[in-house]
Amino acid sequence: MNYDMGTGTLIRQKDAFMFLDGTQDKKTRGLTSAVLTTLWHKAHAGSKPSGDFDLLYLTELLAEFFAKQDLIARVLDGTYQSWPV
């Protein structure tokens, strides 16, 4: 197994945190922030991605997903069916 650290960097970090600051819904902002904080700490502790990682793109995706609180509730209670038609 290869345990070498990646050499990638987190790109568009400032843009990601500015986007997050502009997120109005407190739950969406909190959930997205929790993931980004974990990722940021992990990357700055030496566990870097193998290539450049667009933090703004991830932030926008997370915010879009976390805004769907009814979907999250179904996932957590086990009633979510993946790939709904």
Secondary structure by P-SEA (a helix, b strand, c coil): cccccccccccaaaaaaaaaaacccaaaaaaaaaaaaaaaaaaaacccccccccaaaaaaaaaaaaaaaaaaaaaaacccccccc
